[in-house]
C-alpha cells in the first residue's frame, strides 16, 4: 500500500484511502520513527492538509504529532501568549497562509506610495510573527509564499502596474524571500510554484474557498502536503544522498554496445539528443548541490566510458563517485556501491528506464526510492517533483561532498598497501580541529545531528536553533570535530553535547560521520572532552546508549573508551560513567589536533 504515496501519486486515491494508508504505515514492520511535534497555523481550513501531511511524513519515517490553530487564527496563535502551544513544545511551526489572507490590496485610485505602505504593513505583520515565533519557540518555521490571484482586472498589465494585484503579490513574495535568505531556520513553502504547476484555474477554484474555506481545491491538497513533507524531512535529515543511474536510454538514447558511441542520442543534433543533454545538465546540477552520482549499468565498461568521452556529453566519468558497468545483477552492483560509500541503501535513489530492473530493485531493498521514468522528456520532472533531494540548507561541505567521498575511496585503496594499520593511519597525515560550537558551522552541525544514524549513541535530533541554544548555554560543553588528511578535507564529522549536572557531565549527544570510521577520531574527541571537563572542574562523565535499528555498531563504544557500565534495562538502554584522574593519558596517537601533535 505504501506505493500509493510514491510520486507520481493518485491524489484521489490518497484522499479516499487515507485511514487505511495511515493504519498500514503505523503497523509496518522494520520501521523506526522519529517523533516530531508540528504546529500548523492556518489562514484557511487545514484538517485535510494535516491528515495527508501525516501520511507522507510517516512514509519518511517521521511520526508527527499535530497542533492545529482554529480557522484563520494563525496570527493570534503565533503572536500572542498561547499556553496550549507553549505546552505543545513544537519542533516545527508551519504557517499555512495564502493570498486570501492579505487584508488590504491596492485599488485603482492608489498612489504608488499608498501601495508601498500597504505592502510594507502586510510584510511587517508577517515579519513580526516570525520574529516572535523564533524568540518564543526556538524552532524552524515553514512559511507559505503567496500564490497568484485567479483573475486579472487589468489583464496582463496586472503584473507591471504598481496597482495590480499580481504586482503586489510578487512584491510581497520578494520581501519574504529577502528575509528568508538572511535568516536561519525559516523556509519558504513555494505554493506559487505549486499553483502554476497544477494550473491556476484548477488550483484556485473559488468553490472550495467559499464552500469550505480551503486555500486550494481539495484534489490539489495532496500535492501541497507532499511538498511540505519534503521540506520537513529535509529539515530533519531524511533526504536521499545518492542517485544511482542506468546509462542506455537513461543518460543517452540508444544502446551504446550495439549502436556505438558515435550513434547514441546526445547533444544538439536531434530533438531526442537535446532531451538527453538537458537531462544530463539537470543531473550535473544535482551533483553541484551535493548529490552523489553513481553508475549502475549492464554494459562493457570500456563501451560505457566512450559515451562520456563524446564532446557533446555534459557529464564526464569524473562526475561519478563509482562506476559499475558490468553484467552483474543491478541489485548486486547497488549493494556493493552502498558498501563502498559506507552508506545504507536507504540513502539511494535508483533511476532506470527499464521497469523490470526497477521491480527487481524494489523487491530487494527497503527504504530505497525508485524513479518511475517513463519518456525521456519527462525524466527531469520525475526526479525533480519527487523531492528526493529537497534542500533546506547548503554548506561548503555540501558543495564538496563528491570530492570527500572520492577521497574516501582513495584512502581505502591506499590501505591495501599497508600491513600495519597504525602505520596506515600515520601515513594519512591527519589534522583535526576540535573546538566548541561556532557560528561558522551551526548549519553543518545541525545537518549532522539529523543525518547520522549509525555512529550516534543517543540519536537525538537538533534543529539549528537548538544547536545555537546549546552553544550559548554555560551549563553545556559542546564540541565539533573536523578532520582533514593528505587526500582531502572531510569537513565537520563529529559532534558532542554534554550537560553539567551535579558536578558531572551527562552526554546528550555523541555522533560521528561514518565516512571517518576507524581513523581514531572518536579518541581525539574523547581527549578534548576530558580536557574541557578538567578545565571546568568536572571529574565524572556519564554516557548513555539508546539502541536503534541502525546504531548497533556503537553498542560497545563507551566500553572501548574506558567507561564502566552502571545500569541497563530490558530495552538495551545502558548508562556508563568515566572517572577522570590526573593520570589521564591521551588515546589519540595519529591525529594532529588544533595544530598540536598527537601523543
NORGITA-V662964 format. One record per residue. N is the residue number from 1. D_CENTER is the distance of its C-alpha to the mean C-alpha in whole Angstrom. Layout:
BEGIN
<<N,D_CENTER> <N,D_CENTER>>
END
This chain:
BEGIN
<<1,25> <2,21> <3,21> <4,22> <5,19> <6,18> <7,18> <8,20> <9,21> <10,25> <11,24> <12,28> <13,27> <14,24> <15,26> <16,29> <17,28> <18,25> <19,27> <20,28> <21,24> <22,23> <23,26> <24,25> <25,21> <26,22> <27,25> <28,23> <29,24> <30,22> <31,19> <32,17> <33,16> <34,14> <35,16> <36,15> <37,18> <38,17> <39,20> <40,20> <41,23> <42,25> <43,27> <44,28> <45,28> <46,25> <47,26> <48,25> <49,22> <50,21> <51,22> <52,20> <53,17> <54,18> <55,18> <56,15> <57,13> <58,16> <59,15> <60,11> <61,13> <62,13> <63,16> <64,17> <65,20> <66,21> <67,23> <68,25> <69,27> <70,30> <71,31> <72,30> <73,30> <74,27> <75,28> <76,31> <77,28> <78,26> <79,29> <80,31> <81,32> <82,30> <83,31> <84,29> <85,26> <86,27> <87,27> <88,24> <89,22> <90,19> <91,16> <92,15> <93,17> <94,17> <95,20> <96,21> <97,24> <98,25> <99,28> <100,31> <101,30> <102,31> <103,35> <104,37> <105,37> <106,39> <107,42> <108,45> <109,47> <110,44> <111,45> <112,42> <113,42> <114,42> <115,38> <116,37> <117,38> <118,36> <119,33> <120,33> <121,34> <122,31> <123,28> <124,30> <125,30> <126,26> <127,25> <128,28> <129,26> <130,22> <131,24> <132,26> <133,23> <134,21> <135,24> <136,25> <137,22> <138,19> <139,16> <140,14> <141,15> <142,14> <143,17> <144,19> <145,21> <146,24> <147,25> <148,28> <149,32> <150,33> <151,36> <152,38> <153,41> <154,42> <155,40> <156,38> <157,40> <158,37> <159,35> <160,37> <161,39> <162,38> <163,40> <164,37> <165,35> <166,32> <167,33> <168,32> <169,29> <170,28> <171,29> <172,27> <173,24> <174,25> <175,25> <176,22> <177,20> <178,22> <179,21> <180,18> <181,18> <182,20> <183,18> <184,15> <185,13> <186,14> <187,13> <188,15> <189,15> <190,17> <191,20> <192,22> <193,20> <194,20> <195,24> <196,25> <197,23> <198,25> <199,28> <200,29> <201,32> <202,31> <203,28> <204,30> <205,33> <206,35> <207,36> <208,33> <209,33> <210,37> <211,37> <212,34> <213,32> <214,29> <215,27> <216,27> <217,29> <218,28> <219,27> <220,24> <221,23> <222,20> <223,19> <224,18> <225,17> <226,15> <227,13> <228,13> <229,11> <230,8> <231,8> <232,8> <233,6> <234,3> <235,5> <236,6> <237,4> <238,5> <239,4> <240,7> <241,9> <242,12> <243,14> <244,18> <245,20> <246,24> <247,27> <248,30> <249,29> <250,25> <251,25> <252,29> <253,32> <254,34> <255,35> <256,35> <257,37> <258,40> <259,40> <260,39> <261,37> <262,39> <263,39> <264,35> <265,34> <266,32> <267,33> <268,35> <269,38> <270,37> <271,35> <272,33> <273,33> <274,31> <275,29> <276,27> <277,27> <278,25> <279,23> <280,23> <281,22> <282,19> <283,18> <284,19> <285,17> <286,14> <287,15> <288,15> <289,12> <290,11> <291,11> <292,14> <293,17> <294,19> <295,22> <296,24> <297,27> <298,31> <299,33> <300,35> <301,33> <302,35> <303,35> <304,32> <305,32> <306,34> <307,32> <308,30> <309,33> <310,34> <311,34> <312,33> <313,29> <314,26> <315,25> <316,26> <317,26> <318,25> <319,22> <320,21> <321,20> <322,22> <323,25> <324,26> <325,29> <326,32> <327,33> <328,32> <329,30> <330,26> <331,25> <332,27> <333,25> <334,22> <335,22> <336,24> <337,21> <338,19> <339,21> <340,22> <341,18> <342,18> <343,15> <344,15> <345,16> <346,13> <347,11> <348,13> <349,14> <350,18> <351,19> <352,23> <353,26> <354,28> <355,28> <356,29> <357,27> <358,24> <359,26> <360,27> <361,23> <362,22> <363,25> <364,24> <365,21> <366,19> <367,15> <368,15> <369,14> <370,18> <371,18> <372,21> <373,23> <374,26> <375,28> <376,27> <377,27> <378,24> <379,22> <380,20> <381,19> <382,19> <383,15> <384,15> <385,15> <386,13> <387,10> <388,9> <389,7> <390,6> <391,6> <392,7> <393,8> <394,10> <395,12> <396,15> <397,14> <398,11> <399,14> <400,16> <401,14> <402,16> <403,19> <404,18> <405,18> <406,21> <407,23> <408,22> <409,24> <410,27> <411,27> <412,27> <413,30> <414,32> <415,32> <416,34> <417,37> <418,37> <419,39> <420,38> <421,35> <422,35> <423,37> <424,34> <425,32> <426,34> <427,34> <428,31> <429,32> <430,29> <431,28> <432,26> <433,25> <434,25> <435,25> <436,24> <437,21> <438,22> <439,20> <440,19> <441,16> <442,15> <443,12> <444,11> <445,13> <446,11> <447,8> <448,10> <449,11> <450,8> <451,8> <452,12> <453,14> <454,17> <455,18> <456,17> <457,21> <458,20> <459,16> <460,16> <461,13> <462,13> <463,12> <464,13> <465,16> <466,17> <467,17> <468,19> <469,21> <470,22> <471,22> <472,25> <473,27> <474,30> <475,30> <476,27> <477,26> <478,23> <479,23> <480,20> <481,21> <482,21> <483,22> <484,24> <485,27> <486,29> <487,27> <488,24> <489,22> <490,19> <491,17> <492,16> <493,17> <494,18> <495,18> <496,21> <497,22> <498,25> <499,27> <500,31> <501,33> <502,37> <503,37> <504,34> <505,31> <506,28> <507,25> <508,22> <509,20> <510,20> <511,17> <512,17> <513,15> <514,17> <515,18> <516,20> <517,22> <518,26> <519,26> <520,28> <521,25> <522,25> <523,29> <524,28> <525,26> <526,28> <527,31> <528,30> <529,29> <530,32> <531,34> <532,32> <533,33> <534,37> <535,37> <536,36> <537,39> <538,36> <539,38> <540,36> <541,32> <542,31> <543,28> <544,26> <545,25> <546,23> <547,23> <548,20> <549,20> <550,18> <551,20> <552,23> <553,23> <554,24> <555,26> <556,29> <557,27> <558,29> <559,32> <560,32> <561,31> <562,35> <563,34> <564,36> <565,35> <566,36> <567,35> <568,33> <569,33> <570,33> <571,29> <572,29> <573,28> <574,30> <575,31> <576,32> <577,34> <578,35> <579,38> <580,38> <581,41> <582,43> <583,43> <584,39> <585,39> <586,36> <587,34> <588,32> <589,35> <590,33> <591,30> <592,32> <593,30> <594,30> <595,33> <596,35> <597,36> <598,35> <599,38>>
END
